[in-house]
Amino acid sequence: QVQLVESGGGLVQPGGSLRLSCAASRSIFSIYAMGWYRQAPGSQRELVATVTTGGSTNYADSVKGRFTISRDNAKNTVYLQMNSLKPEDTAVYYCNSRTISGYSTWGQGTQVTVSS
């Protein structure tokens, strides 16, 4: 079972940028999909972005054009580059891995706060 550790969260002003990293405890080469989700206080966890082994990406409409997901299989790491951040992007961001059979693993989350 893979373990996931997120890093890179913090406090940033509106319009700023952050890059989140998700380090896996083993190779992610064969893991079908890696993704980022977020959960704001009082809200359900929602999809932010996913990337498959084939490189196909999927984004929530609210982050299209601002966020970019990428995976580095050699480093067993997935990244989320977040630009033009807005206060509504404030949430705990979680890394997720999902096998082709649907088995899912979550990281512990990293807080992102967008505020002036």
ABEGO torsion letter per residue (X at the ends): XBBBBBBGBEBBBBGBBBBBBBBBABBAAABABBBBBBBBBGBBBBBABBBBAAGBBBBBAAABGABBBBBBAAAGBBBBBBBGBBAAABBBBBBBBBBAAGBBBBBAEBBBBBBX
